[in-house]
Amino acid sequence: MPQLPGTDLAVSDLCFGGNVFGWTADAPTSFAVLDRFLDAVEPQPAFVDTSESYGNGASEQILGDWMAARGVRDRIVVATKASRMDKEHPLAAGEIRTAAEQSLRRLQTDRIDLYYAHYDDETTPLEETLTAFDELVQAGKVRYVAASNYSAARLTEARETAQRLGVTGYVALQTHYNLMERAGYEGELRDAVRDQGIGTLPYFALAKGFLTGKYRAGEQVDSPRAKGASAYVGERGDRVLTALGEIARVHQVPMPAVALRWLADQPTVVAPIASGRSVEQLADLLPMRDLVLTDAERKALDDASAP
Ligand SMILES: NC(=O)c1ccc[n+]([C@@H]2O[C@H](COP(=O)([O-])OP(=O)(O)OC[C@H]3O[C@@H](n4cnc5c(N)ncnc54)[C@H](OP(=O)(O)O)[C@@H]3O)[C@@H](O)[C@H]2O)c1
């Protein structure tokens, strides 16, 4: 079972991305997807990612309603995030305290397992942000804190600051990383994560849906993600989809499962974060859990996706 390095937090092989709840999946569909996810990953705890900003709190509310209705809080690893872009100083101490209380209320729980700084906030001293996070940990309201969308330099600065202050530091990085987006991570950012001995949770693991294979030249896809995902249509995208398709055929699994397995196998990655808007879409992701790629298959994907 994957474990966040340096913590006692065990998670599922796949982290389910909760930005669909209350957006592309209504509440009943979200409940059905969560039921299926929990059932599929058992006996692993179901690792679910959300944020105060998704649907303006609707995603957390739906997750909280579902955990309460099913009585399954103890079987879920709840990750959520503070730092809304519409705030002037999103990671000021007062903003963090307020955001955490509101998230706990929507999630209907007494603790957040992994609490992220969603975006870096260079207007607030790291000392203030990390101290505010530490107070939540000391109060038992948060188990671990993590960074999202931080640069290598700021991740290092955060580590040094936490050590200097003697407060809890970030135990993970959530960042944009997948077969189509490699260059931004596989350099100094990955080095910083490795040097700190922490783990990475990559988001947009399916390149906004592109790696499912449904975006092809001349085809229209009905999704709010279509504009972003269509940007990958082209020669390099074709090479990646061809390699994914061949490997998927050999293993008789859906293409997105292969894309997620490749990502899960990358150094420093703990578990990829991906979503589906229906039980059927989720079913195509789950086979990543048992899939074993050969070295030759991983190399074929490395080569096809080379930046
Ligand atoms: N920290 C951050 O700043 C940040 C930023 C972005 C995301 N995230 C997190 O990462 C998670 C994952 O990102 P994401 O969900 O936006 O992108 P993603 O995982 O790359 O793509 C998922 C989307 O692909 C489509 N899809 C999935 N399975 C499919 C299938 N079998 N067949 C056809 N289409 C399928 C669905 O969208 P459609 O049906 O709409 O096509 C689905 O919602 C989010 O939920 C969120 O928790 C974090």
The ligand as an SDF file (V2000), in Angstrom:
LIG
                    3D

 48 52  0  0  0  0  0  0  0  0999 V2000
   -3.5900   21.4380   -7.0050 N   0  0  0  0  0  0  0  0  0  0  0  0
   -4.1220   21.9590   -8.0850 C   0  0  0  0  0  0  0  0  0  0  0  0
   -3.9090   23.1390   -8.4140 O   0  0  0  0  0  0  0  0  0  0  0  0
   -5.0080   21.1130   -8.9380 C   0  0  0  0  0  0  0  0  0  0  0  0
   -5.3180   21.5280  -10.2480 C   0  0  0  0  0  0  0  0  0  0  0  0
   -6.1300   20.7040  -11.0180 C   0  0  0  0  0  0  0  0  0  0  0  0
   -6.6130   19.5010  -10.5130 C   0  0  0  0  0  0  0  0  0  0  0  0
   -6.3060   19.1280   -9.2310 N   0  0  0  0  0  0  0  0  0  0  0  0
   -6.7960   17.8410   -8.6660 C   0  0  0  0  0  0  0  0  0  0  0  0
   -6.5080   16.8010   -9.5410 O   0  0  0  0  0  0  0  0  0  0  0  0
   -7.7050   16.1000   -9.8770 C   0  0  0  0  0  0  0  0  0  0  0  0
   -7.5760   15.5360  -11.2550 C   0  0  0  0  0  0  0  0  0  0  0  0
   -7.6560   16.5600  -12.2340 O   0  0  0  0  0  0  0  0  0  0  0  0
   -8.8370   16.5930  -13.2650 P   0  0  0  0  0  0  0  0  0  0  0  0
   -9.9280   15.7220  -12.7420 O   0  0  0  0  0  0  0  0  0  0  0  0
   -9.2080   18.0070  -13.5160 O   0  0  0  0  0  0  0  0  0  0  0  0
   -8.1480   16.0350  -14.5810 O   0  0  0  0  0  0  0  0  0  0  0  0
   -7.7050   14.5980  -15.0820 P   0  0  0  0  0  0  0  0  0  0  0  0
   -7.6920   13.5970  -13.9870 O   0  0  0  0  0  0  0  0  0  0  0  0
   -6.5070   14.7850  -15.8990 O   0  0  0  0  0  0  0  0  0  0  0  0
   -8.9150   14.2380  -16.0630 O   0  0  0  0  0  0  0  0  0  0  0  0
  -10.0840   13.6790  -15.5550 C   0  0  0  0  0  0  0  0  0  0  0  0
  -11.2140   13.8750  -16.5300 C   0  0  0  0  0  0  0  0  0  0  0  0
  -11.0010   13.0860  -17.7230 O   0  0  0  0  0  0  0  0  0  0  0  0
  -12.2640   12.6250  -18.2090 C   0  0  0  0  0  0  0  0  0  0  0  0
  -12.2710   11.1620  -18.0960 N   0  0  0  0  0  0  0  0  0  0  0  0
  -11.8300   10.3980  -17.0540 C   0  0  0  0  0  0  0  0  0  0  0  0
  -12.0100    9.0760  -17.3210 N   0  0  0  0  0  0  0  0  0  0  0  0
  -12.5740    9.0060  -18.5300 C   0  0  0  0  0  0  0  0  0  0  0  0
  -12.9890    7.9210  -19.3150 C   0  0  0  0  0  0  0  0  0  0  0  0
  -12.8820    6.6750  -18.8950 N   0  0  0  0  0  0  0  0  0  0  0  0
  -13.5050    8.1950  -20.5320 N   0  0  0  0  0  0  0  0  0  0  0  0
  -13.6280    9.4630  -20.9690 C   0  0  0  0  0  0  0  0  0  0  0  0
  -13.2550   10.5440  -20.2530 N   0  0  0  0  0  0  0  0  0  0  0  0
  -12.7340   10.3210  -19.0320 C   0  0  0  0  0  0  0  0  0  0  0  0
  -13.3240   13.2380  -17.2880 C   0  0  0  0  0  0  0  0  0  0  0  0
  -13.6490   14.5410  -17.7460 O   0  0  0  0  0  0  0  0  0  0  0  0
  -14.8190   14.8660  -18.7920 P   0  0  0  0  0  0  0  0  0  0  0  0
  -15.8650   13.8160  -18.6770 O   0  0  0  0  0  0  0  0  0  0  0  0
  -15.2560   16.2210  -18.4000 O   0  0  0  0  0  0  0  0  0  0  0  0
  -14.1270   14.8470  -20.1320 O   0  0  0  0  0  0  0  0  0  0  0  0
  -12.5460   13.3860  -15.9990 C   0  0  0  0  0  0  0  0  0  0  0  0
  -13.1600   14.2700  -15.0900 O   0  0  0  0  0  0  0  0  0  0  0  0
   -8.8240   17.1030   -9.6370 C   0  0  0  0  0  0  0  0  0  0  0  0
  -10.0610   16.5000   -9.4100 O   0  0  0  0  0  0  0  0  0  0  0  0
   -8.3010   17.8220   -8.4250 C   0  0  0  0  0  0  0  0  0  0  0  0
   -8.6090   17.0570   -7.2620 O   0  0  0  0  0  0  0  0  0  0  0  0
   -5.5030   19.9070   -8.4630 C   0  0  0  0  0  0  0  0  0  0  0  0
  1  2  1  0
  2  3  2  0
  2  4  1  0
  4  5  1  0
  4 48  2  0
  5  6  2  0
  6  7  1  0
  7  8  2  0
  8  9  1  0
  8 48  1  0
  9 10  1  0
  9 46  1  0
 10 11  1  0
 11 12  1  0
 11 44  1  0
 12 13  1  0
 13 14  1  0
 14 15  2  0
 14 16  1  0
 14 17  1  0
 17 18  1  0
 18 19  2  0
 18 20  1  0
 18 21  1  0
 21 22  1  0
 22 23  1  0
 23 24  1  0
 23 42  1  0
 24 25  1  0
 25 26  1  0
 25 36  1  0
 26 27  1  0
 26 35  1  0
 27 28  2  0
 28 29  1  0
 29 30  1  0
 29 35  2  0
 30 31  1  0
 30 32  2  0
 32 33  1  0
 33 34  2  0
 34 35  1  0
 36 37  1  0
 36 42  1  0
 37 38  1  0
 38 39  2  0
 38 40  1  0
 38 41  1  0
 42 43  1  0
 44 45  1  0
 44 46  1  0
 46 47  1  0
M  CHG  2   8   1  16  -1
M  END
$$$$
